[in-house]
Amino acid sequence: MKISESLWSVLRDLRETCAAGDERGPLLTMRHDSYAFVDSSDAVQASDVVFSGAGTSLDGWTPVPIVDGGLVMQLPPGADRGLVRILQLYVPLCSAKHFFPDRPFVIAHMAQSVDGRIATESGNSKWIGNEANLVHAHRLRALVDGVIVGGATAKQDLPSLDVRRVSGRNPARIVLSDTFNDAEQLPVVEGRKTILIRSSNGIPGHEYGADVKVITYDGNGTESKIPVVLELLRAEGISSILIEGGPTTTESFLSAGAVNWLQLHISPILFGSGKSVLTLPSIDAVNEAIRFRNAFYTGMDDGIMITGQV
């Protein structure tokens, strides 16, 4: 999905404006080249795409729920569909602190084969997603406050989690693990902090420099502690989080009901074997499955991405 430099600049500026946390009008109006927070529908122009909290409606605009009870996109007659697709994908992240003030907005993004595999049996996964998906992932990084991975992913990949493929600021690198103690081996990214989150039952950590912060919470590392983790991150100024793996970390957040959006990039390949995208508790009936709500689909070159509330 191509985004003009001018629109990308608007989205980045919106993210910085919302991150500042100043009180603003309840309606966010979006155009190709600008945005504005306004207090009432009287200030909305006829071609504006409008984002608002639930319960707000504009006469003549078509409401599109983004997150139940939290965010609605409202479309004017004859809305530019290309612009709408871009705004629908990225504005919720840019404006997370404004529309979701009580807890971080959490998005999990994964790439899989048509048959639901994220890696071969040997663990190879480069690259299941295509170039368009990689660029999209870096856009997500540029618009969130922090990117979180588990200890196994951090140890195996030593990820930089930066924004090499797009312009923008690097997010905080967050590692959720009771056992990962190798932060000094992670690539140094100037101007970006690393946050290690562990339970009080975890193995003792090392002494790190000023660019690494260790946060400890009471208890163990089960999904029941995920809300505590989110509260701790919120206290660190983290209003939006991208989960990049691994599967165990993503499963913990999903099981705790802590994921707002799940994005699955589906690549047109078949493995026939390999590692599954997710392993969740078994269910007996189809109606017990986690169902996407307010789902929408985005073409990603030869792949397709489904985004939805879970």
Summary of the structure (lengths in Angstrom):
residues: 310
radius of gyration: 19.5
end to end distance: 23.8
largest distance: 59.1
contacts: 953
relative contact order: 0.15
helix: 27%
strand: 28%
